Amino acid sequence: MIVDRNTLNVKPIADKLLFEVAASQVNEVDRGQIAWSNELVLHVVELKTNGPAQKLDGLQNLFQKEVREINRILESYDACLMPGAMHPWMDPDSEMKLWPHEYNPIYEAYDRIFDCRGHGWANLQSTHINLPFASDEEFEKLHAAVRILLPILPGLAASSPVADLKRQAHSDYRLEVYRNNSKRIPSVTGLVVPEAVFSEEEYNRQIFQRMYRDIAPYDPGKILQDEWLNSRGAIARFDRGSIEIRVLDIQECPIADLAIVRVITDLLKALVEERWCSLEHQKHWNEEILFNIFKDVVRDAENTVIENEKYLSLYGMDVGGEADVSSLWRHIFNELYSPEVVKKDPLLRCLEKMISQGTLSGRISKALPAEITKEDASVVYSELCNSLEEGKLFGINGQETHSNM
């Protein structure tokens, strides 16, 4: 998010940033391997790989370079980038400004139907991962694996403990407001964890067509009746042959984001290969059970205690009872990576620190007093802005930077 360099208030100038680079009003700037683009609201800029990335190695350095270039340009506007999934004191009712240029009719339609002034629309930043499939068979395997993984992802990626200058009851408050942002038309978000559907025909019939039917009375021009209307925590994009995971809070710097992307892709490969459990076992899980686990993890993140032994066994964890999510992620890390592999990989060294030190949400919470003032929040979120610029983890001493981590 773009904020004032001095006050840290949101600054709705994403269009000015893109104009500065393109010399015309565009919604996307091609920067080689990375692209910058607009989002729903004017104080947010999106950074993404310019098309599919063949490998993750080194991507953190490309993103870090672009972060620093954006900050350099924003200096002339007395602005900078702030990481984290939610701004700590933004008032979305009064401060939200929609992107007014190309694609504005889409954003206006969302605003008309759902009222985008709430936190769940106007104040949230996330990391999206698109993972490919080439056939119904591949979709079946990938969707089955993604569905069972979604509930524990906030236990690794939560970074939104504060909103409205208050310590919220949820470690991942972004996801708490996100899951309710389409409540006027519940089929748009469902239970966040997608339904147990495993073919394009089944997905179209049970998810897409129900959404389109439910929104039709509010959207007579059919502006929103497309695959991207789907707001579940993972959405099928049959138009580009991928499943997009959307439940990840953005972290404090690119290497932290890419470390999470790394373990998710490796873990999904292991699940698709049926390393600990069969495909049929994965498909068996219904969205209600998975959603109940998800809700708990959204609230308590890595401190959530999972009492469902069958769920823990999906990852080969045999504890004869319960385990907290932090222990589960440590188990997964040890299952996937040997010490020798970790030692050679900067993303995995970063990930190991994140698992041992806790989520960014927890680290932000520890840095703040019980009763938060704007001055308290300003100090902590200014440090987060420095973490983003310098490419280092927040709240962890004696660490390496992005270039040598």
C-alpha positions, 0 to 999 in steps of 0.5 A, a space after each residue: 500500500 502507498 502511504 505518506 512518508 511522514 504520517 503513514 496515512 494512506 495516499 491514493 496515488 497509484 495512478 500517478 505512480 504508473 503514469 510516472 513510469 509509462 508517461 500515459 495513464 495505464 493500468 499496468 507497466 511492463 518491467 521485464 520479468 516483473 509488472 506493476 498494475 492497479 488494484 480496486 483502490 487507488 492507494 494499492 499497487 500490485 507487483 507480479 511476475 510478468 507471466 508464469 515464472 518457471 522457477 522461484 529461485 531469485 524472484 525475491 531479488 527481482 521483487 526487492 529491486 522493484 520495491 526500491 524503484 517504486 519507493 524511489 519514485 514515490 519520494 517526490 510525492 513524500 510517499 513510500 510503500 507499507 507492507 502487511 495485510 491491513 493498514 492499522 488506522 485507515 478509515 475505509 468509509 472516508 478514505 477509500 478511493 476507487 481506481 477511476 481509469 480503465 476497468 472502472 466500470 467493474 469496480 463501480 459495479 462491485 461498489 454498487 452491489 457490495 459497498 466497497 467502503 469496508 475493510 474487506 474491500 478497501 483495506 487489505 493486501 494479499 499474496 496470490 499464487 497461481 498454480 497450473 493444471 493442464 487437464 481435468 485429471 490434473 485439476 482434480 489432483 491439484 484442487 483436492 490438495 489445495 482444499 485441504 491445505 487452505 485451513 492452515 495457511 493463515 498459521 504461516 502467513 497471518 499479518 493483520 492483527 490491527 485495524 481501526 487502531 485496535 488489537 483485533 480478536 483475530 490474528 488474520 483480521 484481513 481474512 475475517 473481514 474478507 470472508 464476509 465482504 460478499 455476504 449480500 450474495 453468499 455464493 460468491 465467497 461460499 465458505 472460503 474453502 471451495 466445495 468438493 468439486 473435481 472437474 470443470 463441468 462440476 465446478 461450472 455447474 455447482 459454483 460458477 452458474 450458482 454465482 451468476 444466477 444469484 448476482 444477475 438481479 443486481 448485475 443486469 449488464 453482466 459486468 461481473 459474471 466472469 470467473 474472477 467474480 469467485 471470491 473463495 480462498 482458492 479459485 479455479 481459473 479455467 480461462 488460464 488453466 490455474 488455481 489461484 490461492 488467495 488466503 495469504 496475507 502479504 508479508 513484510 518483504 519479498 523474501 518472506 512472501 517467496 519463502 511462503 510461496 516456496 513451501 506451499 508449492 513444495 507441499 502441494 507437490 507432495 500432496 498431489 504425489 500422495 506422499 502421506 495420504 491418497 487422492 481419494 482420502 483428500 477428496 473425501 473432506 467436505 468444506 464445512 469441516 475444513 472451514 471450521 479448522 480455517 476459522 480457528 486458524 484465522 483467529 489464533 494463527 500458529 497458536 491454534 490447537 487442531 484436535 482433528 487427528 485425521 486432519 493431522 494425518 493428512 501430512 503424516 503427523 502421528 501425535 496420538 491426539 492434538 497439535 498446534 499449527 506451529 508444530 504442524 508447520 515445523 513437522 511439514 518443514 522437516 518432512 520436506 527439507 533436509 538440513 543440507 538443502 535448507 543450508 543452501 537455499 535462502 528462501 528456506 533459511 528465511 522460512 525456518 526463521 519465520 516458523 521458529 519466530 512465529 507469524 508476522 501477525 504475532 511479531 507485530 502484536 509483540 511489538 505493540 502495547 495492549 492498548 494501542 495509540 497512533 504513536 505506538 502503531 506509527 513506530 511499529 509500522 514505520 519499522 515495517 516500511 524499513 523492513 520492506 525497503 531493506 528486504 529483512 524480516 521484522 522483529 527477528 534479530 541477528 538475521 541476514 538481508 534479502 541478498 544473502 539470507 
